[in-house]
Amino acid sequence: MDSSRYLENLKAIECRDSTPWFEPALVYGSAVGSKVYSVEGASYIDLCAGFGTLPLGHNHPAFKKTLQSVLDQNLVTQALGDLYPSKSKVDFMETLIAFLPSKFTTAALSLSGAQAIEFAMKTAMYSTSRDEFVVFDSGYHGLDLGSLSLTRGDFFRKPFESWLNSSKVKVFPYGVMSHELSQCLKSKTVAAVVCEPIQGRGGMREGSADWLRELYHETKQSGSLLIFDEVFTGVGRAGETVLAAKDECDILCVGKAIGGGMPLSACVSSREIMSAWPESDGEARHTGTFFGHGLSTAVGEATLKTVIQENLIHRSANLGSEIKDYLKVHLGQKSSVKEIRGRGLMLAIEGTEPFYGVKLMNQLRKVGVIAIPCGSQGRSLALTPALNIPKVELYEALDKIISLA
Ligand SMILES: Cc1ncc(COP(=O)(O)O)c(C=O)c1O
């Protein structure tokens, strides 16, 4: 059965909002490393890596070995997360804490980026006994109703506005320490400032180190917390373990890459802040059936260990800056291109026209490259390949982008 047929079948049974129809149709069949094959066997170079969830690419040997050991040893895929944990959950959490900067000592797991944000919001409310949040324009923090209160953009918010707690959320320009923001924090009603140190879906926009430092300082002065949403930037994507290794924050949310393709996320902080939560006496106040899922944590542990063993964070930083330069040299003079942005393997090519990124995505699919748009009005093309993408494949894809851009 070909991709079009699969999509027709899907269209017949899936909610209209879920999957768009693109020409030519593409349904993933198999994938290895940074190569994806459609159900009819057409090959694509993957510059998206599962929305940034696959630091090791598809079906890495470490991933396969983990699945095999789960089968061979009858390891538990689903324990009772908040009651009787699996061994793999404990092993993963120890690996995660060792992987992160030392101030992050205490974690809570969930399944998605949005859920990590929900956990961070509740942690900040417990810890400060306040209930307001500060966020920034173009921020993306997920689409569950709590996290959607923080996410910007009418497209996502408008239909559900009446359920979003807008009076408790103050929005400020990204990257600017304005007098108004400073005054807002001084009101001492803000539980936390929620910030992506690099806005991913917002178009790979970087907050400067000075701004992030000031933000941390101002939150400390006012008794608020600073939450870094590193769901996208974490695990080497932006060339650091997490950006919180360099820029200070109180609470860190990670997701996407920590599961190596499995649904896994974490809200992490110091023991002191996390101790605002009461001790569980058998009933957790924030939990989910699949939190701490055995199979996901087993894959997550193997992923983090492999990222370190293969020195992929360093590779992301170096290769990212190398290809950013390459793109600047070849695209810098093009009238259709406004800017090449980003850090590590988290880059964007912004066009001068709306929907430039969408147009490029569609052209690239026809020549065997998968990349998706980001930023407002789909103006940018996002490049977030696996951290171990072979250089030959990466440059082959970049040259196709350059010829179409
Ligand atoms: C910075 C950031 N936060 C949160 C989320 C939401 O993650 P999820 O889609 O896993 O809920 C995303 C998703 O792209 C993200 O980029």
The ligand as a MOL file (V3000), in Angstrom:
LIG
                    3D

  0  0  0     0  0            999 V3000
M  V30 BEGIN CTAB
M  V30 COUNTS 16 16 0 0 0
M  V30 BEGIN ATOM
M  V30 1 C 10.2270 24.4670 24.3700 0
M  V30 2 C 9.1000 23.4910 24.3420 0
M  V30 3 N 8.3790 23.2910 25.4520 0
M  V30 4 C 7.3690 22.4300 25.5000 0
M  V30 5 C 7.0080 21.7180 24.3830 0
M  V30 6 C 5.8470 20.7560 24.4240 0
M  V30 7 O 6.3190 19.4530 24.3540 0
M  V30 8 P 5.3090 18.2680 24.0080 0
M  V30 9 O 4.8680 18.4780 22.5910 0
M  V30 10 O 6.1410 17.0310 24.1900 0
M  V30 11 O 4.2020 18.3660 24.9700 0
M  V30 12 C 7.7360 21.8800 23.1910 0
M  V30 13 C 7.3630 21.1560 21.9790 0
M  V30 14 O 7.7970 21.4080 20.8870 0
M  V30 15 C 8.7960 22.7960 23.1680 0
M  V30 16 O 9.5070 23.0260 22.0560 0
M  V30 END ATOM
M  V30 BEGIN BOND
M  V30 1 1 1 2
M  V30 2 1 2 3
M  V30 3 2 2 15
M  V30 4 2 3 4
M  V30 5 1 4 5
M  V30 6 1 5 6
M  V30 7 2 5 12
M  V30 8 1 6 7
M  V30 9 1 7 8
M  V30 10 2 8 9
M  V30 11 1 8 10
M  V30 12 1 8 11
M  V30 13 1 12 13
M  V30 14 1 12 15
M  V30 15 2 13 14
M  V30 16 1 15 16
M  V30 END BOND
M  V30 END CTAB
M  END
